[in-house]
Amino acid sequence: MIRNRGTKIVFLLFFMITSVFAADAELDIIKKSGSLPKIVVSVAPDAMQSSLTSKVANMIEKDLKVSGHFDVLKSQQVINYNSSPDMLALSNKGIDLFVNVSSTVSSFGGYSVMIKMYDINAKNMVLNKSFSTSKEDRYPFVAHRAAISINKYLNAPPIDWMDKFVIFSQYKSAKKADIIIADYTLTFQKSIIRGGLNIFPKWANEKQDSFYYTTYDKGIPTLIKTNIYTRQREVLMTSEGMLVASDISKDGNKILVTAAPNNQPDIYLFDTKTKTKTRLTTYNGIDVGAHFIENEKRIVFVSDRLNYPNIFAKKIGGRGVERLVYHGNNNSSATSYKDYIVYTSRDRNSEFGSFIFNLYLMSTKSDFLKRLTSTGSNQFPKFSKDGESIIFLKTVNNRSSIGIIRLNYSKSFTFPLKNGKIQSIDW
């Protein structure tokens, strides 16, 4: 989940966070505190789209904060794009990096953002790049790519996930939910499936060109695969009761599916090439929400085998079932990365005496356990592809937000949905 990475010393020795798997597989998070590089993001006054460029600059600042690799400061220094900043004044304020942002608009409506970054200590420009989009409403992704480039220059741990789509189901009204793609801050949003009840979207591959989702076709849950660019639509299977694609194998050829063909939810392994399914659980109760663990040799899933939802694991093709969580009495969802699991647990809020749902991080190879949240209702966690971040659905005062947890940095961020409620989410 969290790997040792060499970090290049560019401007000063800034902090590194290194996490390793110990020999006994226990997760250690080792924090070496130092000083983060202080960075300023400014908008050039000669930018063609100054208001939009200001939004881009603000988004770059937000991305750099979320990365955990920078100390983002404000500065009053504003300069034209082709001018150099006052290095001495910035140095006297302790600033290490100065980023100047400008923009141009093409005759066909395209929008380009340019950035120049200056190393104040070395007193020279170290980065000069441009980023374009054909549609102005996609400016958040332009900003994300700029932040990724700044981060890469320092050879800091990658934040490439910022340039990926988030996909979620948004309730509109009773029995109506749309599928939305967005950037991780929810600033950009686009509906790609409308009409009817469409829930539980799940990306089909890392390219994010296709996804699975469940729709109710004439009242029967139906699992659909759709390409977001060609809109090609394929029906994979139907099932009475419920039908959810919960995890995809690395090669994209296997899907873990919760289905209830006989009104009893069980876990199935669906082969996308042969279009066949294999039943993995046979408990006379509820087994749902499976995810692959341990090189896809086992699965982790939610079951009511204890008369309440809890987290269990079993070997694919095996008979035995292992209880994984001995904490709480309502653990209703889980996600996995290699040998690590983040699960939802219903806890008592000691301050108010009410109950809330928190997220916990655990290892399948040791007794490591860490609580990740403390307020609100936190559900449907999903690991990022590199295992270093968690996205989840956070509800506070009946309002939906996307939450991001940066595991290596013990930092979390929330991005509220302006309208409606999020049903489920993936990235």
N, C-alpha and C positions, 0 to 999 in steps of 0.2 A: 504493500500500500504506500509506504513512505520510504524512499530510497536515499542512500548516500549519493550526493552529487557534488562534483568539484565546482567551486564557485570562483570565478576569475576576479582578481583584485584589480579594479580599473581606476577608481578615484581614491578610495580609502578602504581600510579594512572594515567592511560593514558586516553586520551580523549574519550568521548562517544558522539555519535550523536543520539538524540532521537527525533522521530517525532510522533506526536499524532494527532488524529482527535478530534478537539474541539467539544463542545456540538452543535454548529451550523453547524458542518460538514466542517468547513473551515480547510484547511491543514496548519498546523504550522510545520516548520522545525526549531527545536531548536538546536543550535550548542553550545556545551560547549567545548571551546578550552582548551586544556591541552597539554601534551607531549605524542607523540606516542612512543611506545617502539622501540628503535633503534636495528636493526637486520642486521647481516652480514651472507651471504651465501658463503661458501668456498668449493673448490673441493679438495678432498684428493689426494695427488700425487700418491698413490698406487692403485687408481681406475683402473680397467681392461680396460675400454673404456674411456680414459681420454677426448678425443675430444667430444664424444657423451655425456659424463657426464657433461662437461662444458656447453653444450647446455641445459641440464636438469637444471643445477644450474641457468643459465641465465633466463630460463623460470620460475623457482620458484621465482626469484627476481621480474620478471614482474608481476606474479600473486599477490605477496604480495603488490606491488605498486598499482595494480588495486583494490585490496580489500579496500584500504583506511585505513587500520588498523595498518600499520607499516611504520616506517621511515627506508628505505632500504639504507644501507651504503656500501662502499667498504672497504676492509681491506687487508693488505699485509700478514696477518698471514695465513700460510698454514701448515697443520699438517697431518700425517698419520691417517687413519680412527680410529685406535684403540688407538691413543694417545689423551691426553687431551690438550685443548688450554691453552695459557698463560692468565689466568684469570685476573691477575693484569694489564697486558698491555692493554687488551681489556677494562677493567674497567676504566683505565686512559683516554681512548678515548671516554668514555661515552656510550659504547656499552652495551646493555642489554641482547641480545640473539646472540648466535653464532651457526650457522648450518653448519655441515660438511657433504659433499655429497660424496658417493663412489658408485661403481657399480661392478657387476659380470656378466659373460656371461656363460650360461649353454651349455652343449654339444649338445643340440637339437636346439640351436639358440635363446633361450629365453634370455631376458635382465632384470636384476633386479637392482634397485636403492635403496641404503640404506641411511638413514639420521639419524644423531644424533644431538640433539639440547641441548645446554648448557645455563643454567640461570647464567649469569655472576655475578649477584648480590648475588645469593644464593650459587654460586660456586659449582654447581653440574649439572649432566646431567639430563634432564627432559623429553626427548623424544628419543626413539630408535625404528625406524620402517623401514620396507622395502616394496617396491612396484615393481610389476613385470608385464611384457608384453611379449607376444609370438612373437611380431614383433617390430623391432627397430624403424620403422617409426611412431609408435604410442607413442613415448617417450613424446610428449607434454602432454598426458593424465596421464602419470606417474608423471610428474612434477606437474600437476594440483592437483592430489591426495595428493602429498606431501605438497603442499601449503595449501590445505584444512585441513590436519592434524595439521599443525603448527597453523593455524587460530583457529581450534577447541580447541587446548590446552589452548589458552587464553580465551576461551568461548566468542569470538567476534561474531558479527552477521554472520550467515552462508554465505559461498561463494561456496556452493555445485554446483551451476550452472556452474562453471568452468569445471566440469567433464562431462558435457552434450555435445551432438552433436549440431552443428549449421547446418542447411540445407538450401541450396540456389540453384537458377537456374543461370547458367552461359552461357551467349551468346557466341557461338563459331563462327558463321557466319550467313549470312542471312537465316532466318527460321530454324536455328539450335541452340538448347540450351540443355545443359546437367544438370542433377540434381546431386549436390555434397553434401557430408557430410564432416564436418570439425570440428576441435576444434575452440574455439571462436577467437583465434589469427590467424587463417588460416594457421598455420604452418603445420598441418596435413590436407590432403585433399584426398578424394576418390570419384571417379565418380560411381554412383550407377544406373543411368539411362542415356543411351547414344542413339544418333540417333534421328533425327527429332526435332520438337519444343516441349520442355517439360518445363512448366513454373508454377509459383505460388505453390511451395511445401508448405505443411502445416502438421506439426506433428499430427498424429491421437490420440495420448495419451501421458501421461507423461513418459511411459516406453521408448518411442522413438523407438519402434520396427516396427512401420508402419507409413506411411504418405500418404497424398492425394496430387495429383498434376493434372494439366491440360495438356493434350497432344492433338495434332491435328491429329486425325485418319481419313485419307482420306479427310482432310480439315474441318472436323466437330469437334469442341471442345468436348473433352471427359474427364470426371472426373474419375480418377483411384485411387484405394487404393492399395498400395504395401507394403509387408513386407520386410524389408531390409535384413533379415537373410535367410528366406525361398524363397524369390523372388515370393511368391504367389501374383497373380495379380487379382484384382476384378474391373470390370467396374460398376460404380454407376449410372451414367446418362450421357446423351449427350444433347447439346443445340446449336442451331444456334447462331451466333453473338459472345457471350462470355460465359465463365463458370469458376468460381473461388470459391474455398472453402476458406472462410475468417476467420472463427472462429469455435471452437469446444466446446461443453458443457463440464462441469467438468467430467461427467460420460462417456463421449465419444459417447453418443447415438444420439446426435443431431449435425448437421452441418449447419452453416449459409452459404448459397451459393448465389452468384450472377449469375443469368442465364438470357438468352434472347431468350426464345423459339419462340417468335414472333418479334424478332429483337428489343425488348425494354427491357433494363436491369432492373431487379427487384430483390428484396431480397426474398429468399425462405428458409424455414426451412426443412431440409432433415432429416428424421428419418432413422438411419442406421439399425434398426431392422426390420421395416415394409417396408423399401425401398420406402417410400412415401414422397412427398414433399408438403408443404403448403406455399402458396404465402403470404408474409407479407406486401409488398408494391404494390400499384396499380397506382402510379403516371405516367402520360403520359409524361415521360422524362427519366432521368437517376438516378437510385438508385443503389449504389454499395458499396462493402467493409464493410459489417456489422460486428459488434462485440457485444457480450453480455455485459450488464451492470446491476448493481443493482440486484445481485443474479439471473441473467438470466431471469429477469422479463421484461426487456426492451432491446432494441438494439440501438446502435449508428451507423450511416452510413453516407455516402457521397451522396449528391444529388445536382442536378442543378436547384432546385426549385426557386432559385433567379437569374437564368440565368448565374450563375457561380457556381463552386463547393463549397459547404459549408457543415458543420457538423450538422446533425439533429439526433433526437432521437424519439422513439415511443415505446409504450407498446406492447408487443407481444399479438396479438389478438385484439388490440385496433385500433381505427380509427384516432385519433388525432396525429399530428406530431409537435414536438417542435424543434425550432431552438436553437442550443446550443452555437454557436460561432458568436460573433459580431465584429470580428477582421479580416481584410484582405478580399480580394475578389478572392482568389484561394486557398481553403483549401481542398486538394485532397486526403488525406489519414488519417486514425486514428486508434488507438489501445486503449484498455481499460483494467483496473484492478479495479474490484469492482466499486466504484463511481468516478474513475479518468480516464481521457482521455489524451493521448498525440496525437496531430494532427500536420499535415504539413501545413504551411502557406507560400505563396509566398510574400516576403517582398522586399521593395526597399533597396538596399545597398547604404546607404547614402554616403559612402566614394567614391564610383565609379559611382553612379548613375544607376547601373544595378540592376537586380533582382536576389534574391537568395531564396531558400526554407529553412525555419527554422522550428524547432520543438518547440511546446508550450505544457506545462502541465496545465491542468485545472481540476476543480471539477464540477460534475453535481449537487452538493448540495450547492454551494456558488459561489461567484464571483472571487474565487482564480484563478490567471493566472500568469504563469511564463515562460519566454523564456528560452530554454535549449541550443540552438546553436546560432552561430553568423557568421559563414563563410561557404562557399561551398553550395552545394545542398544536403539537408538532407531529406530523404524520407523513406517510408515503416517502420515506427517505430513499435517495438513489446516489450511489457512488459515481464520481466522475471516472472517465476511462483510465486515468492515471492513479486513481485511488487516493488522491490527496485532498479532495473536496467532497462535500455532501450537498446535494440540493434536496429540499423538502418543502412540504406545504405547511405554512404556519397560519393559524387562525387566532386572532385576538379581537375581542368584542364583535364577533360575527363577521369579521373582515378578513378576506384571504390575502396572503402574501406569499411570495417565493422567498425561501430562506436559503442562504449559502453559508456553509461552515467550512472554513479553511483549517483542516485538521492539524497541520504542522505549526500553525500560528495561534491556535486557540482564539480565533476571531470569527464572529458571525455577522452577517449582514441580511437585511430584509428589504424586499422590493414589493410594495403593495400593488394589488390589482385594483384598478379604479372602479370597475363595474363587475357585478356577478360574483360567482364563487368558483374556485378551482376544484374539480372533482378528483383528478389525478394528474401526474406530471412525470416527464422523462427528459433526459438530455443525453 
